[in-house]
Amino acid sequence: MFTPYKIKTVTIPNRIVMPAMCQYSAGEDGTATDWHLVHYGGRAVGGVGLIILEATAIENRGRLSKNDLCIHDDKHIAGLKKIVELCQSHGSKVGIQIAHAGRKGCEAELVAPSAIPHPDKPIPHELSEEEIAHLIFLWREGARRAALAGFDLLQIHAAHGYLIHEFLSPLSNKRTDGYGGSFENR
């Protein structure tokens, strides 16, 4: 448990990993707050080898709550970088989980592969192929900003019924184009 292990080029000092856990403590614009410094920094001081920040939205309409962390604007980099540097100064490696809530989001306009609502949510906007291409760009931009903030690794959230998972599931993806239908397309 206390021996280092390597993932590609990152050597993690021990096998204690804190997984991504939503904190719902970001500012309303998605920026990190002192809560995040205390929460994640405390885990680093305690010797956690790898800390993975919570689901961090690649666009505003991809947030699960109004207080989710975001990474869709360069203004988010400074706060995230502060968390990374604090944790790394105590020997921890730091990852970030980038995400998009899709039809489970909290914004007025929800998006999904198909116009099928999640229970207790409004009908989402069915994404066009052009909009999907733009979202792919937003994922890439989120990864770019994560690198600028100094994260050691990146995790793409593709579970829990969020946007990528919605594309994978035949329950929420009824598309007939190249993003739907067969398992391979989904």
C-alpha positions in Angstrom: 0.0 0.0 0.0 2.9 2.4 0.7 5.0 1.5 -2.3 5.0 3.8 -5.3 3.4 2.8 -8.6 3.6 4.2 -12.1 0.9 5.2 -14.6 2.7 5.9 -17.9 5.0 8.8 -16.9 3.5 9.6 -13.5 4.9 8.0 -10.4 2.4 8.0 -7.6 4.2 7.9 -4.2 1.8 5.3 -2.7 -1.4 3.4 -3.5 -3.7 5.6 -1.5 -6.1 7.3 -4.0 -8.9 9.7 -3.2 -11.4 9.4 -6.0 -13.4 12.2 -7.5 -16.3 13.2 -5.2 -18.6 16.1 -5.9 -18.2 18.9 -3.4 -20.8 21.4 -4.7 -18.7 24.2 -3.3 -17.5 26.2 -6.3 -18.4 29.8 -6.8 -21.5 30.4 -9.0 -19.2 31.0 -12.0 -17.5 27.6 -11.4 -14.3 28.8 -9.9 -12.5 27.0 -7.0 -13.0 28.4 -3.5 -11.1 28.2 -0.2 -13.2 25.1 0.5 -11.3 23.2 -2.2 -7.9 24.3 -0.9 -8.7 23.0 2.5 -10.5 19.9 1.4 -7.9 18.7 -1.2 -4.9 20.2 0.6 -5.8 18.4 3.8 -5.8 15.1 2.0 -2.4 15.9 0.6 -1.0 16.8 4.0 -2.4 13.4 5.2 -0.3 11.5 2.7 -2.8 10.6 -0.1 -0.7 9.5 -3.1 -3.2 10.6 -5.8 -6.0 13.1 -5.4 -8.6 13.3 -8.2 -10.7 16.4 -8.3 -14.4 16.2 -8.6 -16.4 16.2 -11.9 -15.4 19.5 -13.5 -17.7 20.8 -16.2 -16.4 21.5 -19.7 -19.2 24.0 -20.3 -21.7 25.8 -18.1 -24.7 23.8 -19.3 -22.7 20.6 -18.4 -22.8 21.3 -14.6 -24.7 19.0 -12.3 -25.3 21.8 -9.8 -24.9 25.6 -9.8 -21.9 25.0 -7.5 -19.9 22.5 -9.6 -16.3 23.3 -10.5 -15.8 24.3 -14.2 -13.0 24.4 -16.7 -14.7 26.0 -19.7 -13.0 29.4 -19.4 -9.4 30.4 -18.8 -10.5 32.2 -15.7 -10.9 28.8 -14.0 -7.2 27.9 -14.5 -5.8 30.0 -11.6 -8.0 28.5 -8.9 -7.4 25.0 -10.1 -3.6 25.7 -10.3 -3.6 26.8 -6.7 -5.1 23.5 -5.6 -2.7 21.5 -7.7 0.4 23.4 -6.5 -0.7 23.0 -2.8 -1.3 19.3 -3.1 1.9 18.7 -5.1 3.9 20.7 -2.5 2.9 18.0 0.0 3.9 15.1 -2.3 0.6 14.2 -3.8 -0.1 13.7 -7.5 -3.3 15.4 -8.7 -5.8 14.4 -11.3 -9.0 16.0 -12.5 -12.1 14.5 -13.8 -13.7 16.5 -16.6 -17.3 16.0 -17.2 -20.6 17.1 -18.9 -23.9 16.3 -17.1 -25.9 16.1 -20.4 -29.6 15.6 -19.7 -28.9 15.4 -15.9 -27.6 19.0 -15.8 -29.0 21.9 -13.8 -29.1 24.6 -16.5 -32.3 25.7 -18.4 -31.1 24.2 -21.6 -30.2 20.5 -21.2 -28.5 18.6 -24.1 -28.4 14.9 -24.9 -27.9 12.5 -27.9 -31.7 12.2 -28.2 -34.6 14.3 -26.9 -35.4 11.8 -24.1 -35.7 13.4 -20.7 -34.1 12.0 -17.5 -36.9 11.5 -14.9 -37.9 14.8 -13.3 -36.0 16.8 -15.8 -37.2 18.8 -18.9 -36.8 17.4 -22.4 -33.3 18.0 -23.5 -32.2 19.5 -26.8 -31.1 16.7 -29.2 -27.5 17.6 -30.3 -26.8 18.0 -34.0 -23.7 16.6 -35.5 -22.2 20.1 -35.6 -23.0 20.6 -31.9 -21.4 17.2 -31.1 -18.2 18.4 -32.9 -18.3 21.6 -30.8 -18.6 19.5 -27.6 -15.6 17.4 -28.7 -13.7 20.7 -29.1 -14.8 21.7 -25.5 -13.5 18.4 -24.1 -10.2 19.1 -25.8 -10.2 22.7 -24.4 -10.9 21.4 -20.9 -7.9 19.0 -21.2 -5.8 21.9 -22.4 -6.7 24.0 -19.4 -6.1 21.1 -17.1 -2.6 20.8 -18.5 -2.0 24.5 -18.0 -3.2 24.2 -14.4 -0.5 21.5 -13.8 -2.6 18.4 -13.3 -0.6 15.2 -13.3 -3.4 13.2 -15.0 -6.8 13.6 -16.5 -9.9 11.4 -16.2 -12.8 11.8 -18.6 -16.2 11.1 -16.9 -18.2 8.6 -19.0 -20.5 7.1 -16.4 -23.5 7.9 -14.1 -25.8 8.7 -17.0 -23.9 11.8 -17.9 -23.4 12.9 -21.5 -20.8 10.4 -22.8 -22.7 7.6 -21.0 -25.9 8.9 -22.6 -24.3 8.3 -26.0 -23.3 4.8 -25.1 -26.7 3.7 -23.8 -29.5 2.5 -26.1 -31.9 3.9 -23.5 -30.9 7.5 -24.0 -29.5 7.3 -27.5 -32.1 6.7 -30.2 -30.1 8.4 -33.0 -29.9 7.0 -36.5 -26.8 8.7 -37.6 -23.1 7.8 -37.0 -23.6 8.6 -33.3 -26.4 6.1 -32.7 -28.0 2.8 -33.6 -25.4 0.0 -33.4 -23.2 -0.6 -30.4 -20.2 0.5 -32.5 -21.8 3.8 -33.4 -22.9 4.5 -29.9 
